[in-house]
């Protein structure tokens, strides 16, 4: 898949991402999908969710989630315990 960035430079997405694909999902997610057409179709579905106006509207909730993660990481660091990051960092 060829990704277009802010500079319009073409970047080829390689199979490096495939090990990160979930084994339970019916379809590949936006980050592991190597099919350019399918990726574009799926991206159009969720594009508006990531508009600046929506991000600003959700900022307080995002800040709370980030703070929860930071608190959990700090707790683990203080206790010297391990943390399953897949529980805390999704999608």
Buried (B, 14 or more C-beta within 10 A) or exposed (E): BEEEEEEEEEEEBEEEBEEEBEEEEEEBBEEBBBEEEBBEEBEEEEEEEEEEEEEEEEEEEEEEEEEEBEEBEEEEEEEEEEBEEEEEEEE
